[in-house]
Amino acid sequence: MNDMPKGLYAVSAGFAGRTGEIDFTFQGAHFTGRMGETAFATLEEAAMAAEGIPEAAFMGRSYDTPVILMPAGVYSFGRALETPLPRALTLLGEGAGISPNMAGNIRMANPDRPAAETVLEGSFYFGTIVTPEGTEGCLTLDGLMLHNTRVYDARTQGEELGLTLRNCIFTGELTATLVRTAALAEGSRRVRLEDCRLDGFDALDAEGGLLFASASEITMERIYFAHTKKFLGLTDYGRNLPAGAAGGRVSVTVKDCLFEACETVHGLTVALPEDIASACVRIEGCAFHQFVPEGEPAVTLCLPHEGCCAQIKDVEFAGRQRQKATAVLTAGCREAKVAMEDVRVTSFDGTLSYKPPRRTQAPDCVGEAVWPKDRLEDPHEAVREGDFTQLEALYSGRYAFHGDMHTHTDSGGTSDGATPLAEFVRQLKALDLDFAAVVDHRQMRHMFLPEWDDTLLIYGTEPGTVIVEEGRAPRSSQMHYVMLFQHPTDLARVMAAFPEFAYTGGLEGHFSYPTFTPERLAELARFVRGLGGAFSHAHPKQLMASDNPLDFYFTDAVMLETINADADSYGTAQNLKLWDALLRMGKRVHTVGCSDTHGAATDRALTTVYARERKGAAYLREIREGDCAAGAVGIKMAIAGARMGGSLPYRDGLTLAIELNDFFRPAFLQDTVYGLKVYTDRGLAYATEFSGQTPQRLAIAVKRRSYYRVEVTNESDGFIVGISNPIWLD
């Protein structure tokens, strides 16, 4: 039996309720600790007590931080370890020092890895180990399995900061980046991932990937990443690094890694900040096998100036059949050096290509189509002298309002927002937003608070459910939905008509989240709309795990939150793809934009509506009919007497009239090319560009199609600005 040496601590849920000396086994060795001194029941308690450094090398390795031993077992810690650490720690699991990958064949799991793992288990969405501001040194995790758990280094300043993960296995269904650091304001940081394994990781269609780091040195060695849907590289979806990953020299090394059998949008992307003095990206001894979907490069290097270079050595790229992209794409400065040695490429259109700088010049007004007809799926012609009389009449007396269709506040009761309602209202006004739907969970009390402002707020709540249907797995059927109302008493009517909510009654009552069949959920949606309200599928692709678009359809006029959290997020891109697929299947579903903020008010994901008065009920009347645009620009549409969200019988000679106006001010950018794109059920029908300086009008000759809709895009950056609802043709 070994006494715990100085600087060594142990934690186990099995210690709970025990006193005095504790004996336990770690990696086959027996140790003795004392409860409350060197042995603890929770990781938080051990972290607060830890001080000193082990007196001697432990298990053949020396450490410069206190060490916490975590014997095999499951450590559930919910949302986060938020206790400030006195200094950085080393967490050792049963797999410490033992790679999960087979030496010489990284595809194989290492048979020498212990069968009994140390598992850090967080909840779905959450579960975060945090290194808070003010903590010095390097946080190290060695030999752990992280299930629904991520690691966040929240420090923004400090010298010789570090974050290291060795011999770790990631599992679960997390929706966010697994290893992340805050932007460095000053100081330096090193980030290392060594001998880690991610095989079959269930990553839903939200923002996130393996590593998103602000550091002067980033190293990934012997990583196996396979059979997962996405991996956004060393950046976010917009190919950005956290601001401040700068100053001096930056080094990024990816060595002896295997990335295969994935659908990873953007592939491995390394974007270097513009204010660095110099930087070098090294990719060596790696293989990328069927790593990205068709049309994507396996590696994208954003090198901002000639002080940057890249070295790619002994690397194999094997794409899917007809991979219409080069294996490596560079962007930024043409003078940046890219050296290649022993690079083997199959099934790509080449080895290396260069992306030209972002376009910044566009005509003031829309006009001629900018794409040739062979690039359009359903070519249409513009009407040069379009008649906008009916469009003007339909929108006469209505004004543009910008708002957020899904927010949460701290309204007491069962709400889980962080901002009190009165403060949230002040924040909305400070952002110059016109409205927000407040949909606090499991209650109605927020809608009756004295600080409620019905000129600014829309009544609502957000329940959740699991769809019960034969042949559908419970996990894949999990969803949230938003019910919006004209009057605060309408929710009580829903509770009375659907007793499965088990509402306890009264303004301070609460309700449960019942399971539903698809048919019963459709009844609920129709009932809410019958009250003059609206019903939306919240963050659809970010929670429901299904590749079948019909799993997301319940009845017509249900809204999908296409723009979710941020207009230029990965989640938005996937939600838009889902919505478009449903439209092409003949489903008449609507679109809205929203943030789902649980903190401060935000203007990153909006809905724009033309309404007659400044009141929540007035906004909702138009939104429930689909006469609104997801995004931050006003879109007006009409075909004959039908406006956006409506329908009319097809007849020859019809014209689609479109007007774009009323950019939400933060969304309009100078020196930017905006695109106006018209879609039908057969695909892209017309595309033109404009600068966004003035209101735009366009008329399109209508053909016999199922619907017409419009998208406004930022062509300089490639992201969505606004999405209209369709006009359907019967």
WOSULGI-V751242 format. One record per backbone hydrogen bond with DSSP energy under -1.0 kcal/mol. CO is the residue of the C=O (numbers start at 0). NH is the residue of the N-H. Records with the same first field share a line. If there is no record, write none. Layout:
CO: NH + NH
//
This chain:
1: 31
4: 7
6: 66
8: 68
9: 39
11: 14
12: 15
14: 17
19: 34
21: 32
23: 30
25: 28
28: 25
29: 1
30: 23
31: 3
32: 21
33: 36 + 37 + 38
37: 9
38: 35
39: 11
41: 45
42: 46
43: 47
44: 48
45: 49
57: 60
60: 57
65: 89
66: 8
67: 91
68: 10
72: 118
74: 120
78: 126 + 127
88: 139
89: 67
90: 141
91: 69
92: 95
94: 97
99: 109
101: 104
104: 107
107: 101
109: 112
116: 72
117: 144
118: 74
119: 146
120: 76
123: 125
126: 149
127: 80
128: 151
130: 153
131: 134
135: 87
136: 161
138: 163
139: 90
140: 165
141: 92
142: 94
143: 168
144: 119
145: 170
146: 121
149: 128
150: 179
151: 130
152: 181
155: 184 + 185
157: 187
160: 189
161: 138
162: 191
163: 140
164: 193
165: 142
167: 196
168: 145
170: 147
171: 201
177: 150
178: 211
179: 152
187: 160
188: 215 + 216
189: 162
190: 218
191: 164
192: 220
193: 166
195: 223
196: 169
197: 225
200: 202
203: 205
208: 177
209: 178
211: 180
215: 250
216: 190
217: 252
218: 192
219: 254
220: 194
222: 257
223: 197
224: 259
225: 199
227: 262
235: 238
239: 235
241: 244
243: 245
247: 276 + 277
249: 279
250: 217
251: 281
252: 219
253: 283
254: 221
256: 286
257: 224
258: 288
259: 226
263: 266
267: 299
268: 233
269: 301
272: 275
277: 249
278: 308
279: 251
280: 310
281: 253
282: 312
283: 255
285: 315
286: 258
287: 317
288: 260
289: 261
290: 263
292: 295
297: 267
298: 328
299: 269
300: 330
301: 271
302: 332
304: 307
306: 278
307: 336
308: 280
309: 338
310: 282
311: 340
312: 284
314: 343
315: 287
316: 345
317: 289
321: 323
322: 324
324: 348
326: 298
327: 352
328: 300
329: 354
330: 302
332: 335
336: 309
338: 311
340: 313
343: 316
345: 318
346: 322
349: 326
350: 327
352: 329
362: 690
371: 374
372: 375
380: 700
387: 391
388: 392
389: 393
390: 394
394: 397
398: 610
400: 608
401: 433 + 434
402: 606
403: 436
405: 595
406: 438
408: 410 + 416
411: 414
418: 409
419: 423
420: 424
421: 425
422: 426
423: 427
424: 428
425: 429
426: 430
427: 432
428: 431
434: 403
435: 457
436: 406
441: 510
443: 446
444: 447
448: 451
452: 455 + 456
453: 615
455: 435
457: 437
458: 484
460: 482
462: 480
464: 478
465: 515
468: 471
474: 477
476: 466
478: 464
479: 537
481: 535
482: 460
483: 533
486: 489
488: 492
489: 493
490: 494
491: 495
492: 496
493: 497
497: 500
498: 501
500: 511
505: 508
509: 503
515: 467
516: 520
517: 521
518: 522
519: 523
520: 524
521: 525
522: 526
523: 527
524: 528
525: 529
527: 532
528: 531
533: 483
534: 558
535: 481
536: 560
539: 542 + 543
540: 204
543: 545
547: 550
548: 551
549: 552
554: 557
557: 589
558: 536
559: 561 + 591
562: 593
563: 565
565: 568
568: 572
569: 573
570: 574
571: 575
572: 576
573: 577
574: 578
575: 579
576: 580
577: 581
578: 582
579: 583
580: 584
581: 586
582: 585
586: 588
587: 556
589: 559
591: 561 + 562
592: 404
593: 564
596: 407
597: 417
603: 566
605: 630
606: 402
607: 628
608: 400
610: 398
612: 614
614: 618
615: 619
616: 620
617: 621
618: 622
619: 623
621: 626
622: 625
625: 627
628: 607
629: 722
631: 663
633: 660
635: 658
636: 643
637: 656
638: 641
641: 638
642: 645
645: 727
647: 729
653: 701
655: 699
656: 637
657: 697
658: 635
659: 695
660: 633
663: 666
664: 667
672: 714 + 715
673: 689
674: 712
675: 687
676: 710
677: 684 + 685
678: 708
679: 682
682: 679
683: 377
684: 379
685: 677
686: 369
687: 675
689: 673
695: 659
697: 657
698: 382
699: 655
702: 704
705: 728
707: 726
708: 678
709: 723
710: 676
711: 720 + 721
712: 674 + 714
713: 717 + 718
718: 713
720: 631
721: 711
722: 629
725: 644
726: 707
727: 647
//
